[in-house]
Structure formats: structure tokens, C-alpha cells
Amino acid sequence: MNAEPTRRDATRNRKRIVDVARGLVDDGSAVQLNEVARLAGVGVATVYRNFPSVEALIEELATPSLESLIGHAKRALDNEDPWQSLADFLGHTIEAQVNNPALSTVNAALVNVLPRTVELKATLGPLAGQLLDRARRSRAVRSDLTSEDVIPLMCGIAFAVTAHDVHRRADRDSRVRTAHRYLTMLLTGLRA
């Protein structure tokens, strides 16, 4: 009989931990597990039991965005226009990175700690590669653009938007508009 309340309590604690961490990441603050525990009103052991490292917690924050981007990439592959497919996917990618700053951190990481993150990135990478390959084959983009170039370029735009709005005074919609403006400039340079 005690198992259900404990599970509910554990679920509630996990949600508080994730919510606090998301707030810190969104504010551009450093994520430290002891501070997350304090702000979430849970014990440090509870945080470590759920997330053994900061990287695991950041990856948890990025998971919904990675899942969403996989869906966008699959839908983009259904579009017959290779250029528009790539541009639409990159537009969704930049919005995801602006709306979820954890995504850039996870995308830029060479090594991930959660099996789910590894799985999602292993799925997303080839899908994005297919979009780029189609655009290159159709001569819609520069032939020297590689799959390895795309993530740093997207992370660069996300960083530029953040650097442009150092004090985080702009609302999220303004940051997304700025990101799309930067992406439009980048896409102009990528056209063949």
C-alpha cells in the first residue's frame, strides 16, 4: 500500500527537479545539482538518485526537443522540394534551440551519458544528413557543406541570439524572430 504514494512523491520530486533545472537553463544560470536540490526543496540524494550528473539532467531537458526534431525531420523528408525541406527543418531546429537552451549543449556534446540521448542523436543525425544530401544532390546548396557543419552552424546562431540579448530582456518570440533572421542570412550563404 505504501508503494503508490512513494511513486507519486518520487514522480513529483523528479518533476520539481526538472522544472528548477529548466528555469536555471532558461535564465542562463549554471546548473549545479546541490543548488537544484535546494531550489526544488528536495534532498541532494534525491537529485543524484534521479540524475547522477549535471550532464544527465541537461540531457533530460533536451529530450523533448530531440524527439520533436526527429518528427520534423521525418516530415521534411516527405516534402518533394529538397531546399524547402532542409530550410524548414533548420527553421525548426533553430526555434528548438532558442526555446530550449539545453538542446545546444546536448547537440554540441561529443559524448552523452543517457542511453536515450544517444539513441535520439543517432536517429536525428542521419535524418538531417538525408535532408542535406538531397539538397546537395539537387544542387540547391553548396557542395562543400557537410553534415558535420550543420550542428555547429545552428549552435552558432543560437549562441548569437543569446549574445545579442545578453540581459535576456527580449521575450522568447523576439529571440526566435532574431534567430530566423540570422538563419535566413545563413541559408542565403548556403545556396548553391
JONOR-V625008 format. One record per run of one state. SS is the DSSP state (alpha for helix, beta for strand, coil for the rest). FROM is the first residue (numbers start at 1). TO is the last residue. If there is no record, write none. Layout:
ss=SS from=FROM to=TO
ss=SS from=FROM to=TO
This chain:
ss=coil from=1 to=1
ss=alpha from=2 to=26
ss=coil from=27 to=32
ss=alpha from=33 to=40
ss=coil from=41 to=43
ss=alpha from=44 to=50
ss=coil from=51 to=53
ss=alpha from=54 to=78
ss=coil from=79 to=81
ss=alpha from=82 to=99
ss=coil from=100 to=101
ss=alpha from=102 to=108
ss=coil from=109 to=114
ss=alpha from=115 to=137
ss=coil from=138 to=140
ss=beta from=141 to=141
ss=coil from=142 to=146
ss=alpha from=147 to=164
ss=coil from=165 to=171
ss=alpha from=172 to=190
ss=beta from=191 to=191
ss=coil from=192 to=192
